[in-house]
Amino acid sequence: MTETGNRSTAFHGKNYPQFYTLAEEICNVITHGIGALLAVAALVLMVITTARENGMTGLVSATIFGSTMIILYTASTLYHAFTNPKVKALFRIFDHCTIFLLIAGTYTPMALVAIGGVQGWWLFGVIWAAAILGIVLNAINLERFKKISMVLYLTMGWAAVVTFPALKTALGTNGLIFLFGGGISYTVGVIFYALHKKFRFMHSIWHVFVLGGTVLHFFCILFYVI
């Protein structure tokens, strides 16, 4: 896809929409490219921490969380970096699917380490089942199931309130501030995402809020879970 500097929603073929100018795409690549680098550092730090202080469950959970961070930010960066229409369309699907992976990856240490027991495993199972459903729907038809995916994103993200008593006991007040602060950052970012076809650089701002939410959840997991 060749950027002309003018915003366009023309379709290059059936499923290849162009929403961003070249300047916007550069910002999109930079914001989540930084996220990808930070995610690698975060994974290394969590693995070192859990290897020294936690058991196998903590190590595996932290690895899953860190890996899903890397996958999401790498997929997003590549999606915005590619200019070939067909490749860009394919990575757009990957980009949306990895959101489900990151949500489930974030829940993994929360469910298995912070909450634990039967309740933790139930939460783990439900969240990953929802993530798989969302990925399948996006893979089938990204546009057709776009609204359903958005509902799934938000529902999964805030499902933690169901286990609030257990999370409060495990995380304490400060941990909860990081946890819900991250959720709020993601949720506020959705507002800018909804405007990205109407106003320039809204998608880049959405990226910043996503990165902020991930950073807050990382600190929550690093300091209060593993």
Residue frames as a rotation matrix with the C-alpha (Angstrom) as fourth column:
MET 1
0.578 0.816 0.000 0.00
0.816 -0.578 0.000 0.00
0.000 0.000 -1.000 0.00
THR 2
-0.489 -0.779 0.392 1.56
0.779 -0.593 -0.206 3.30
0.393 0.205 0.896 -1.02
GLU 3
0.151 0.495 -0.856 0.86
0.808 -0.561 -0.182 6.26
-0.570 -0.664 -0.484 1.21
THR 4
0.045 -0.060 0.997 0.19
0.839 -0.540 -0.070 9.48
0.543 0.839 0.026 -0.67
GLY 5
-0.937 -0.347 -0.052 0.07
0.310 -0.748 -0.587 11.78
0.164 -0.566 0.808 2.33
ASN 6
-0.486 0.845 0.224 -3.70
-0.775 -0.535 0.336 12.12
0.404 -0.011 0.915 2.01
ARG 7
-0.631 0.332 0.701 -6.03
-0.397 0.639 -0.659 10.15
-0.667 -0.694 -0.271 4.25
SER 8
-0.421 0.472 -0.775 -7.91
-0.792 0.225 0.568 7.52
0.442 0.853 0.279 2.30
THR 9
-0.216 0.396 0.893 -10.43
-0.577 0.685 -0.444 4.82
-0.787 -0.611 0.080 3.06
ALA 10
0.316 0.271 -0.909 -10.28
-0.935 0.254 -0.249 3.39
0.163 0.929 0.334 -0.44
PHE 11
0.546 -0.090 0.833 -10.07
-0.277 0.919 0.281 -0.38
-0.791 -0.385 0.476 -0.67
HIS 12
-0.207 -0.687 -0.696 -7.18
-0.975 0.083 0.207 -1.85
-0.084 0.721 -0.687 -2.63
GLY 13
-0.728 0.126 -0.674 -9.04
-0.051 0.970 0.236 -5.03
0.683 0.206 -0.700 -3.48
LYS 14
0.168 0.950 -0.264 -11.75
0.206 0.228 0.952 -6.48
0.964 -0.214 -0.157 -1.25
ASN 15
0.818 0.189 -0.543 -10.10
0.520 0.160 0.839 -6.46
0.245 -0.969 0.032 2.16
TYR 16
-0.171 -0.978 -0.120 -7.26
0.974 -0.149 -0.170 -3.95
0.149 -0.146 0.978 2.01
PRO 17
0.821 0.551 0.149 -8.39
0.522 -0.830 0.196 -0.67
0.231 -0.083 -0.969 3.61
GLN 18
-0.380 -0.906 0.185 -6.03
0.733 -0.417 -0.537 2.28
0.564 -0.068 0.823 3.90
PHE 19
0.635 0.703 -0.322 -6.74
0.731 -0.411 0.544 4.44
0.250 -0.581 -0.775 6.93
TYR 20
0.598 -0.478 -0.643 -3.49
0.427 -0.489 0.760 6.27
-0.679 -0.729 -0.088 7.70
THR 21
0.901 -0.422 -0.098 -1.16
-0.362 -0.608 -0.707 8.81
0.239 0.672 -0.701 6.14
LEU 22
0.313 -0.878 -0.361 2.58
0.313 0.455 -0.834 8.15
0.897 0.148 0.417 5.97
ALA 23
-0.420 -0.474 0.774 3.20
-0.500 -0.591 -0.633 10.43
0.757 -0.653 0.011 8.96
GLU 24
0.409 0.661 0.630 0.60
-0.906 0.211 0.366 8.56
0.109 -0.720 0.685 11.00
GLU 25
0.904 -0.066 -0.422 2.09
0.012 0.991 -0.130 5.19
0.427 0.113 0.897 10.11
ILE 26
-0.119 -0.991 0.065 5.54
0.049 -0.072 -0.996 6.38
0.992 -0.116 0.057 11.17
CYS 27
-0.330 0.080 0.940 4.11
-0.870 -0.413 -0.270 7.36
0.367 -0.907 0.206 14.55
ASN 28
0.740 0.665 0.101 2.26
-0.662 0.693 0.285 4.06
0.120 -0.278 0.953 14.78
VAL 29
0.581 -0.609 -0.541 5.47
0.219 0.757 -0.616 2.13
0.784 0.239 0.573 14.10
ILE 30
-0.401 -0.791 0.462 7.49
-0.240 -0.396 -0.887 4.15
0.884 -0.466 -0.031 16.60
THR 31
-0.002 0.458 0.889 4.98
-0.968 -0.225 0.114 3.87
0.253 -0.860 0.444 19.45
HIS 32
0.871 0.389 0.301 4.56
-0.462 0.856 0.230 0.12
-0.168 -0.340 0.925 19.28
GLY 33
0.460 -0.826 -0.326 8.14
0.089 0.408 -0.909 -0.48
0.883 0.389 0.261 18.15
ILE 34
-0.398 -0.517 0.758 9.15
-0.685 -0.383 -0.620 0.99
0.611 -0.766 -0.201 21.50
GLY 35
0.404 0.663 0.631 6.58
-0.908 0.373 0.190 -1.31
-0.109 -0.649 0.753 23.07
ALA 36
0.880 -0.103 -0.463 8.15
-0.088 0.924 -0.372 -4.36
0.466 0.368 0.805 21.42
LEU 37
-0.111 -0.994 0.005 11.61
-0.054 0.001 -0.999 -3.48
0.992 -0.111 -0.053 22.76
LEU 38
-0.346 0.059 0.937 10.24
-0.897 -0.315 -0.311 -2.83
0.276 -0.947 0.161 26.24
ALA 39
0.717 0.692 0.079 8.36
-0.692 0.694 0.200 -6.13
0.084 -0.198 0.977 26.11
VAL 40
0.474 -0.642 -0.603 11.58
0.116 0.724 -0.680 -8.06
0.873 0.252 0.417 25.46
ALA 41
-0.562 -0.698 0.443 13.23
-0.307 -0.321 -0.896 -6.35
0.768 -0.640 -0.034 28.44
ALA 42
0.000 0.672 0.741 10.15
-0.993 -0.089 0.081 -7.01
0.121 -0.735 0.667 30.57
LEU 43
0.835 0.307 -0.457 10.16
-0.321 0.946 0.049 -10.73
0.447 0.106 0.888 29.73
VAL 44
-0.009 -0.930 -0.367 13.84
0.183 0.360 -0.915 -11.08
0.983 -0.075 0.167 30.63
LEU 45
-0.607 -0.211 0.767 13.32
-0.599 -0.512 -0.615 -9.24
0.522 -0.832 0.185 33.92
MET 46
0.350 0.832 0.430 10.29
-0.933 0.266 0.243 -11.35
0.088 -0.486 0.870 34.87
VAL 47
0.715 -0.147 -0.684 12.05
-0.045 0.966 -0.255 -14.62
0.698 0.213 0.684 34.03
ILE 48
-0.400 -0.917 -0.002 15.06
0.037 -0.014 -0.999 -13.65
0.916 -0.400 0.039 36.15
THR 49
-0.437 0.300 0.848 12.78
-0.847 -0.453 -0.276 -12.59
0.301 -0.839 0.452 39.02
THR 50
0.614 0.781 0.116 10.62
-0.780 0.578 0.239 -15.72
0.120 -0.237 0.964 38.99
ALA 51
0.433 -0.535 -0.726 13.60
0.017 0.810 -0.587 -18.05
0.901 0.241 0.360 38.56
ARG 52
-0.644 -0.748 0.157 15.04
-0.078 -0.140 -0.987 -16.68
0.761 -0.648 0.031 41.79
GLU 53
-0.851 0.281 0.444 11.94
-0.524 -0.377 -0.764 -16.15
-0.048 -0.883 0.468 43.88
ASN 54
0.092 0.993 0.075 9.03
-0.921 0.114 -0.374 -18.21
-0.380 -0.035 0.924 42.55
GLY 55
-0.177 -0.076 0.981 8.08
-0.037 0.997 0.070 -21.72
-0.983 -0.024 -0.179 41.50
MET 56
-0.816 -0.178 0.549 7.37
0.469 0.352 0.810 -23.21
-0.338 0.919 -0.204 38.10
THR 57
0.169 0.961 0.221 3.82
0.970 -0.122 -0.211 -21.80
-0.176 0.250 -0.952 37.97
GLY 58
0.568 -0.011 -0.823 5.15
0.153 -0.981 0.119 -18.29
-0.809 -0.194 -0.555 38.41
LEU 59
-0.493 -0.852 -0.178 7.88
-0.106 -0.144 0.984 -18.80
-0.863 0.504 -0.020 35.83
VAL 60
-0.652 0.310 0.692 5.53
0.741 0.456 0.494 -20.24
-0.163 0.834 -0.527 33.20
SER 61
0.427 0.890 -0.160 2.86
0.850 -0.455 -0.265 -17.59
-0.309 -0.023 -0.951 33.87
ALA 62
0.332 -0.393 -0.858 5.35
-0.063 -0.916 0.395 -14.74
-0.941 -0.078 -0.329 33.62
THR 63
-0.740 -0.640 0.207 6.78
0.109 0.189 0.976 -16.23
-0.664 0.745 -0.070 30.42
ILE 64
-0.242 0.754 0.611 3.32
0.966 0.246 0.079 -16.43
-0.091 0.609 -0.788 28.87
PHE 65
0.667 0.493 -0.559 2.57
0.505 -0.850 -0.148 -12.82
-0.548 -0.184 -0.816 29.82
GLY 66
-0.009 -0.774 -0.633 5.91
-0.216 -0.616 0.757 -11.56
-0.976 0.144 -0.162 28.51
SER 67
-0.763 -0.285 0.580 5.64
0.416 0.471 0.778 -13.57
-0.495 0.835 -0.241 25.30
THR 68
0.135 0.894 0.428 2.16
0.983 -0.068 -0.169 -12.23
-0.122 0.444 -0.888 24.52
MET 69
0.559 -0.052 -0.828 3.45
0.104 -0.986 0.132 -8.70
-0.823 -0.160 -0.545 25.04
ILE 70
-0.502 -0.844 -0.190 6.23
-0.168 -0.120 0.978 -9.30
-0.849 0.523 -0.082 22.53
ILE 71
-0.586 0.336 0.737 3.84
0.758 0.548 0.354 -10.91
-0.285 0.766 -0.576 20.05
LEU 72
0.493 0.865 -0.095 1.30
0.784 -0.489 -0.384 -8.07
-0.378 0.115 -0.919 20.21
TYR 73
0.526 -0.281 -0.803 3.75
-0.144 -0.960 0.242 -5.19
-0.838 -0.012 -0.545 19.90
THR 74
-0.642 -0.755 0.133 5.77
-0.039 0.205 0.978 -6.91
-0.766 0.623 -0.161 17.18
ALA 75
-0.352 0.602 0.717 2.65
0.902 0.422 0.088 -7.77
-0.249 0.678 -0.692 15.16
SER 76
0.669 0.636 -0.385 1.34
0.551 -0.772 -0.317 -4.21
-0.499 0.000 -0.867 15.52
THR 77
0.097 -0.736 -0.670 4.67
-0.275 -0.667 0.693 -2.69
-0.957 0.117 -0.266 14.51
LEU 78
-0.791 -0.412 0.452 4.94
0.246 0.463 0.852 -4.90
-0.560 0.785 -0.265 11.43
TYR 79
0.066 0.908 0.415 1.33
0.939 0.084 -0.332 -4.24
-0.336 0.411 -0.847 10.43
HIS 80
0.802 0.277 -0.529 1.92
0.194 -0.959 -0.208 -0.51
-0.565 0.064 -0.823 10.39
ALA 81
-0.085 -0.936 -0.341 5.37
-0.317 -0.299 0.900 -0.86
-0.944 0.185 -0.272 8.78
PHE 82
-0.542 -0.121 0.832 4.41
0.600 0.638 0.483 -2.98
-0.589 0.761 -0.273 5.79
THR 83
-0.455 0.360 -0.815 3.21
-0.555 -0.830 -0.057 -1.20
-0.697 0.426 0.577 2.64
ASN 84
-0.936 0.155 -0.315 2.28
-0.174 0.577 0.798 -4.17
0.305 0.802 -0.513 0.45
PRO 85
-0.249 0.935 0.253 -1.55
-0.895 -0.322 0.309 -4.29
0.370 -0.149 0.917 0.50
LYS 86
0.445 0.460 -0.768 -1.91
-0.237 0.888 0.395 -8.06
0.864 0.006 0.504 0.85
VAL 87
-0.371 -0.671 -0.642 0.78
0.543 0.404 -0.736 -8.36
0.753 -0.622 0.215 3.52
LYS 88
-0.888 0.073 0.453 -0.65
-0.337 -0.776 -0.534 -5.38
0.312 -0.627 0.714 5.40
ALA 89
0.089 0.996 -0.011 -4.14
-0.808 0.079 0.584 -6.90
0.583 -0.043 0.811 5.32
LEU 90
0.295 -0.056 -0.954 -2.80
0.241 0.970 0.018 -10.19
0.925 -0.235 0.300 6.70
PHE 91
-0.669 -0.641 -0.376 -0.93
0.541 -0.074 -0.838 -8.48
0.509 -0.764 0.396 9.52
ARG 92
-0.537 0.603 0.590 -4.00
-0.673 -0.728 0.132 -6.38
0.509 -0.326 0.797 10.31
ILE 93
0.541 0.709 -0.453 -5.74
-0.314 0.669 0.674 -9.65
0.781 -0.222 0.584 11.18
PHE 94
-0.028 -0.650 -0.759 -2.73
0.672 0.550 -0.496 -10.75
0.740 -0.524 0.422 13.24
ASP 95
-0.799 -0.308 0.516 -2.73
-0.053 -0.819 -0.571 -7.36
0.599 -0.484 0.638 14.97
HIS 96
-0.036 0.886 0.462 -6.34
-0.839 -0.278 0.468 -7.71
0.543 -0.371 0.753 16.10
CYS 97
0.597 0.244 -0.764 -5.91
0.034 0.944 0.328 -11.35
0.802 -0.222 0.555 17.12
THR 98
-0.336 -0.846 -0.415 -2.93
0.523 0.199 -0.829 -10.57
0.784 -0.495 0.375 19.32
ILE 99
-0.396 0.305 0.866 -5.06
-0.676 -0.736 -0.050 -8.25
0.622 -0.605 0.497 21.45
PHE 100
0.726 0.684 -0.067 -6.89
-0.499 0.592 0.632 -11.35
0.472 -0.426 0.772 22.66
LEU 101
0.360 -0.681 -0.638 -3.55
0.508 0.717 -0.477 -13.04
0.782 -0.152 0.604 23.31
LEU 102
-0.620 -0.652 0.435 -2.28
0.027 -0.573 -0.819 -10.16
0.784 -0.496 0.373 25.44
ILE 103
0.063 0.717 0.694 -5.48
-0.860 -0.314 0.403 -9.97
0.507 -0.622 0.596 27.49
ALA 104
0.892 0.277 -0.356 -5.32
-0.123 0.909 0.398 -13.71
0.434 -0.311 0.845 28.20
GLY 105
0.088 -0.953 -0.291 -1.57
0.520 0.293 -0.803 -13.52
0.850 -0.081 0.521 28.78
THR 106
-0.493 -0.206 0.845 -2.04
-0.453 -0.769 -0.452 -10.74
0.743 -0.605 0.286 31.34
TYR 107
0.467 0.776 0.423 -4.68
-0.807 0.180 0.562 -12.77
0.360 -0.604 0.711 33.16
THR 108
0.454 -0.247 -0.856 -2.47
0.037 0.965 -0.259 -15.87
0.890 0.086 0.447 33.35
PRO 109
-0.648 -0.709 -0.280 -0.24
0.316 0.085 -0.945 -14.82
0.693 -0.701 0.169 36.29
MET 110
-0.542 0.539 0.644 -3.19
-0.777 -0.615 -0.139 -13.04
0.321 -0.576 0.752 37.90
ALA 111
0.490 0.846 -0.208 -5.30
-0.735 0.530 0.423 -16.20
0.468 -0.054 0.882 37.79
LEU 112
0.597 -0.247 -0.764 -2.71
0.177 0.969 -0.175 -18.89
0.783 -0.031 0.622 38.48
VAL 113
-0.451 -0.845 -0.287 -0.38
0.557 -0.015 -0.830 -17.07
0.697 -0.534 0.477 40.89
ALA 114
-0.810 0.128 0.572 -2.27
-0.407 -0.825 -0.392 -14.18
0.421 -0.551 0.721 42.52
ILE 115
0.140 0.953 0.270 -5.64
-0.963 0.068 0.259 -15.95
0.229 -0.296 0.927 42.88
GLY 116
-0.813 -0.571 -0.115 -4.70
-0.548 0.816 -0.183 -19.61
0.198 -0.086 -0.976 42.51
GLY 117
-0.664 0.532 0.525 -6.81
-0.131 0.610 -0.782 -22.60
-0.736 -0.588 -0.335 43.45
VAL 118
-0.314 0.654 0.688 -10.04
0.836 0.534 -0.126 -23.59
-0.450 0.536 -0.715 41.75
GLN 119
0.641 0.597 -0.481 -11.17
0.350 -0.786 -0.509 -19.98
-0.682 0.158 -0.714 41.27
GLY 120
0.008 -0.744 -0.669 -7.91
-0.528 -0.571 0.629 -19.07
-0.850 0.348 -0.397 39.58
TRP 121
-0.830 -0.323 0.454 -8.03
0.136 0.673 0.727 -22.02
-0.541 0.665 -0.515 37.21
TRP 122
0.102 0.937 0.335 -11.66
0.849 0.094 -0.521 -21.28
-0.519 0.337 -0.785 36.33
LEU 123
0.620 0.077 -0.781 -10.74
-0.121 -0.974 -0.192 -17.67
-0.775 0.214 -0.595 35.50
PHE 124
-0.444 -0.878 -0.181 -7.76
-0.442 0.039 0.896 -18.87
-0.779 0.478 -0.405 33.48
GLY 125
-0.660 0.217 0.719 -9.93
0.551 0.790 0.267 -21.30
-0.510 0.573 -0.642 31.49
VAL 126
0.420 0.907 -0.016 -12.75
0.701 -0.336 -0.629 -18.87
-0.577 0.253 -0.777 30.80
ILE 127
0.449 -0.304 -0.840 -10.44
-0.350 -0.925 0.148 -16.06
-0.822 0.228 -0.522 29.69
TRP 128
-0.654 -0.755 -0.039 -8.40
-0.357 0.263 0.896 -18.27
-0.667 0.600 -0.441 27.38
ALA 129
-0.375 0.620 0.690 -11.56
0.774 0.619 -0.135 -19.81
-0.510 0.483 -0.711 25.91
ALA 130
0.670 0.623 -0.404 -12.88
0.353 -0.746 -0.565 -16.31
-0.653 0.236 -0.719 25.18
ALA 131
0.033 -0.760 -0.650 -9.52
-0.549 -0.557 0.624 -15.37
-0.835 0.336 -0.435 23.65
ILE 132
-0.790 -0.300 0.535 -9.57
0.187 0.713 0.676 -18.40
-0.585 0.633 -0.507 21.35
LEU 133
0.143 0.930 0.339 -13.14
0.842 0.066 -0.536 -17.55
-0.521 0.362 -0.773 20.32
GLY 134
0.644 0.085 -0.760 -12.14
-0.087 -0.979 -0.183 -13.99
-0.760 0.184 -0.623 19.50
ILE 135
-0.412 -0.880 -0.238 -9.13
-0.461 -0.024 0.887 -15.09
-0.786 0.475 -0.395 17.49
VAL 136
-0.611 0.255 0.749 -11.24
0.604 0.762 0.233 -17.54
-0.512 0.595 -0.620 15.48
LEU 137
0.497 0.865 -0.063 -13.88
0.655 -0.422 -0.627 -14.88
-0.569 0.271 -0.777 14.73
ASN 138
0.410 -0.421 -0.809 -11.24
-0.433 -0.871 0.234 -12.38
-0.803 0.254 -0.540 13.61
ALA 139
-0.669 -0.713 0.209 -9.57
-0.202 0.446 0.872 -14.99
-0.715 0.542 -0.442 11.44
ILE 140
-0.240 0.682 0.691 -12.90
0.815 0.528 -0.238 -15.84
-0.528 0.506 -0.682 9.78
ASN 141
0.107 0.309 0.945 -13.93
0.764 -0.634 0.120 -12.26
0.636 0.709 -0.304 9.01
LEU 142
-0.700 -0.538 -0.470 -12.35
0.714 -0.505 -0.485 -9.30
0.023 -0.675 0.738 10.75
GLU 143
-0.896 0.355 0.266 -14.87
-0.278 -0.917 0.287 -6.71
0.345 0.183 0.920 9.57
ARG 144
-0.078 0.945 -0.318 -18.01
-0.066 0.314 0.947 -8.79
0.995 0.095 0.038 10.14
PHE 145
0.464 0.241 -0.852 -17.14
0.713 0.469 0.521 -9.57
0.525 -0.850 0.045 13.76
LYS 146
-0.435 -0.736 0.518 -15.49
0.312 -0.663 -0.680 -6.26
0.844 -0.134 0.519 14.60
LYS 147
-0.003 0.514 0.858 -18.18
-0.699 -0.615 0.366 -5.10
0.715 -0.598 0.361 17.06
ILE 148
0.903 0.305 -0.302 -18.34
-0.052 0.775 0.630 -8.51
0.426 -0.553 0.716 18.72
SER 149
0.146 -0.942 -0.302 -14.56
0.729 0.309 -0.611 -8.45
0.668 -0.131 0.732 19.10
MET 150
-0.462 -0.303 0.833 -14.67
-0.184 -0.887 -0.424 -5.02
0.867 -0.350 0.354 20.75
VAL 151
0.515 0.715 0.474 -17.29
-0.687 0.014 0.726 -6.24
0.512 -0.699 0.498 23.23
LEU 152
0.813 -0.276 -0.513 -15.14
0.393 0.910 0.132 -9.30
0.430 -0.309 0.848 23.94
TYR 153
-0.217 -0.944 0.248 -12.05
0.409 -0.319 -0.855 -7.13
0.887 -0.084 0.455 24.47
LEU 154
-0.345 0.120 0.931 -13.77
-0.606 -0.786 -0.123 -4.95
0.717 -0.606 0.345 27.06
THR 155
0.728 0.678 0.101 -15.67
-0.541 0.478 0.692 -7.80
0.421 -0.559 0.715 28.75
MET 156
0.572 -0.609 -0.550 -12.53
0.580 0.774 -0.255 -9.90
0.581 -0.173 0.796 29.11
GLY 157
-0.336 -0.800 0.497 -10.53
0.212 -0.578 -0.788 -6.91
0.918 -0.159 0.364 30.28
TRP 158
-0.393 0.259 0.882 -12.93
-0.774 -0.611 -0.165 -6.07
0.496 -0.748 0.441 33.09
ALA 159
0.435 0.539 -0.721 -13.83
-0.118 0.828 0.548 -9.64
0.892 -0.154 0.424 34.05
ALA 160
-0.551 -0.761 -0.343 -11.33
0.299 0.204 -0.932 -9.25
0.779 -0.616 0.116 36.88
VAL 161
-0.514 0.394 0.762 -13.96
-0.742 -0.650 -0.164 -7.43
0.431 -0.649 0.627 38.95
VAL 162
0.529 0.721 -0.447 -15.70
-0.417 0.680 0.603 -10.79
0.739 -0.133 0.661 39.42
THR 163
0.412 -0.477 -0.776 -12.72
0.701 0.710 -0.064 -11.95
0.582 -0.518 0.627 41.46
PHE 164
0.284 -0.297 0.911 -12.18
-0.237 -0.943 -0.234 -8.62
0.929 -0.149 -0.339 43.23
PRO 165
0.869 0.037 0.494 -12.12
-0.495 0.032 0.868 -10.02
0.016 -0.999 0.046 46.81
ALA 166
0.768 -0.611 0.192 -9.41
0.562 0.787 0.254 -12.53
-0.307 -0.087 0.948 45.91
LEU 167
0.274 -0.673 0.687 -7.42
0.670 -0.379 -0.638 -9.94
0.690 0.635 0.348 43.97
LYS 168
0.590 -0.004 0.807 -7.66
-0.412 -0.862 0.297 -7.45
0.695 -0.507 -0.510 46.82
THR 169
0.923 -0.243 0.297 -6.25
-0.162 0.455 0.876 -10.02
-0.348 -0.857 0.380 49.22
ALA 170
0.566 -0.719 0.404 -3.46
0.794 0.607 -0.031 -11.01
-0.223 0.338 0.914 46.84
LEU 171
0.086 -0.529 0.844 -2.45
0.759 -0.515 -0.400 -7.61
0.646 0.675 0.357 45.49
GLY 172
-0.293 -0.109 -0.950 -3.30
0.821 -0.538 -0.191 -5.16
-0.490 -0.836 0.247 48.24
THR 173
0.585 0.605 -0.540 -4.31
0.325 -0.785 -0.528 -1.57
-0.743 0.133 -0.655 47.60
ASN 174
-0.026 -0.679 -0.733 -1.20
-0.558 -0.599 0.574 -0.57
-0.829 0.425 -0.364 45.66
GLY 175
-0.838 -0.277 0.471 -1.39
0.150 0.712 0.686 -3.61
-0.525 0.646 -0.554 43.42
LEU 176
0.025 0.945 0.326 -5.03
0.857 0.147 -0.493 -2.90
-0.514 0.292 -0.807 42.67
ILE 177
0.440 0.073 -0.895 -4.15
-0.137 -0.980 -0.148 0.66
-0.887 0.187 -0.421 41.70
PHE 178
-0.597 -0.720 -0.354 -1.74
-0.528 0.021 0.849 -0.63
-0.604 0.694 -0.392 39.07
LEU 179
-0.742 0.335 0.581 -4.21
0.509 0.845 0.164 -3.30
-0.436 0.417 -0.797 37.91
PHE 180
0.284 0.956 0.072 -7.24
0.818 -0.203 -0.538 -1.07
-0.500 0.212 -0.840 37.50
GLY 181
0.200 -0.324 -0.925 -5.12
-0.289 -0.921 0.261 1.85
-0.936 0.215 -0.278 36.32
GLY 182
-0.845 -0.531 0.066 -4.01
-0.144 0.345 0.928 -0.34
-0.515 0.774 -0.368 33.43
GLY 183
-0.409 0.786 0.464 -7.60
0.858 0.504 -0.097 -1.29
-0.310 0.358 -0.881 32.68
ILE 184
0.494 0.577 -0.651 -8.63
0.371 -0.816 -0.443 2.35
-0.787 -0.023 -0.617 32.66
SER 185
-0.278 -0.690 -0.668 -5.77
-0.435 -0.530 0.728 3.24
-0.857 0.493 -0.153 30.31
TYR 186
-0.901 0.001 0.433 -6.82
0.332 0.642 0.691 0.56
-0.278 0.766 -0.579 27.83
THR 187
-0.064 0.992 0.105 -10.48
0.928 0.099 -0.360 1.59
-0.368 0.074 -0.927 28.08
VAL 188
0.379 0.136 -0.915 -9.86
0.017 -0.990 -0.140 5.32
-0.925 0.037 -0.378 27.60
GLY 189
-0.646 -0.730 -0.224 -7.69
-0.259 -0.066 0.964 4.45
-0.718 0.681 -0.146 24.63
VAL 190
-0.465 0.560 0.685 -10.69
0.788 0.615 0.032 2.83
-0.404 0.555 -0.728 22.93
ILE 191
0.504 0.657 -0.561 -12.20
0.356 -0.750 -0.558 6.32
-0.787 0.081 -0.611 22.58
PHE 192
0.016 -0.603 -0.797 -9.28
-0.643 -0.617 0.454 7.41
-0.766 0.505 -0.398 20.41
TYR 193
-0.827 -0.269 0.493 -9.35
0.120 0.773 0.623 4.14
-0.549 0.574 -0.607 18.49
ALA 194
0.014 0.941 0.339 -12.99
0.792 0.197 -0.578 4.80
-0.610 0.277 -0.742 17.60
LEU 195
0.713 0.252 -0.655 -11.98
-0.030 -0.922 -0.387 8.17
-0.701 0.295 -0.649 16.12
HIS 196
-0.187 -0.979 0.079 -9.01
0.110 0.059 0.992 6.97
-0.976 0.194 0.097 14.08
LYS 197
-0.286 0.118 0.951 -10.83
0.938 0.237 0.253 7.09
-0.195 0.964 -0.178 10.74
LYS 198
0.700 0.668 0.253 -12.04
0.697 -0.717 -0.034 10.65
0.159 0.201 -0.967 11.31
PHE 199
0.917 -0.391 0.077 -9.06
-0.397 -0.876 0.274 12.45
-0.039 -0.282 -0.959 12.84
ARG 200
0.421 -0.843 -0.336 -5.35
-0.166 0.292 -0.942 12.13
0.892 0.452 -0.017 12.20
PHE 201
-0.515 -0.852 0.095 -3.03
-0.363 0.117 -0.924 10.53
0.777 -0.510 -0.369 14.75
MET 202
0.318 0.691 0.649 -5.89
-0.929 0.090 0.360 9.14
0.190 -0.717 0.671 16.83
HIS 203
0.861 -0.013 -0.508 -4.53
-0.011 0.999 -0.044 5.63
0.508 0.043 0.860 16.27
SER 204
-0.166 -0.985 -0.043 -1.10
0.195 0.010 -0.981 6.67
0.967 -0.171 0.191 17.54
ILE 205
-0.360 0.134 0.923 -2.71
-0.824 -0.509 -0.247 8.10
0.437 -0.850 0.294 20.66
TRP 206
0.770 0.638 -0.011 -4.56
-0.592 0.721 0.360 4.80
0.238 -0.270 0.933 21.08
HIS 207
0.420 -0.713 -0.562 -1.16
0.256 0.687 -0.681 3.09
0.871 0.142 0.471 20.88
VAL 208
-0.519 -0.639 0.568 0.16
-0.318 -0.473 -0.822 5.25
0.794 -0.607 0.042 23.71
PHE 209
0.089 0.639 0.764 -2.78
-0.989 -0.035 0.144 4.34
0.119 -0.769 0.629 25.95
VAL 210
0.877 0.160 -0.454 -2.32
-0.186 0.982 -0.013 0.65
0.444 0.096 0.891 25.12
LEU 211
-0.020 -0.974 -0.224 1.36
0.228 0.214 -0.950 0.91
0.973 -0.070 0.218 25.98
GLY 212
-0.453 -0.087 0.887 0.48
-0.708 -0.570 -0.417 2.71
0.542 -0.817 0.196 29.21
GLY 213
0.587 0.754 0.296 -1.97
-0.797 0.473 0.376 -0.02
0.143 -0.457 0.878 30.18
THR 214
0.707 -0.389 -0.591 0.61
0.166 0.903 -0.396 -2.72
0.688 0.182 0.703 29.50
VAL 215
-0.358 -0.890 0.281 3.28
-0.068 -0.276 -0.959 -0.93
0.931 -0.362 0.038 31.54
LEU 216
-0.168 0.374 0.912 0.94
-0.948 -0.316 -0.045 -0.57
0.272 -0.872 0.408 34.52
HIS 217
0.862 0.506 -0.035 -0.04
-0.487 0.844 0.224 -4.25
0.143 -0.176 0.974 34.34
PHE 218
0.326 -0.836 -0.440 3.62
0.178 0.512 -0.841 -5.22
0.928 0.196 0.316 34.03
PHE 219
-0.554 -0.548 0.627 4.48
-0.459 -0.427 -0.779 -3.37
0.695 -0.719 -0.015 37.23
CYS 220
0.304 0.754 0.582 1.46
-0.947 0.173 0.271 -4.90
0.104 -0.634 0.767 38.96
ILE 221
0.921 0.065 -0.384 2.59
-0.107 0.990 -0.088 -8.41
0.374 0.122 0.919 38.03
LEU 222
0.072 -0.990 -0.123 6.29
0.137 0.132 -0.982 -7.79
0.988 0.054 0.145 38.70
PHE 223
-0.643 -0.415 0.643 5.88
-0.446 -0.480 -0.755 -6.20
0.623 -0.773 0.123 42.12
TYR 224
-0.327 0.631 0.704 2.68
-0.925 -0.060 -0.376 -7.76
-0.195 -0.774 0.603 43.48
VAL 225
0.738 0.649 -0.187 2.18
-0.675 0.717 -0.176 -11.13
0.020 0.256 0.966 41.75
ILE 226
0.742 -0.491 -0.457 5.41
0.195 0.809 -0.554 -12.92
0.642 0.322 0.696 40.91
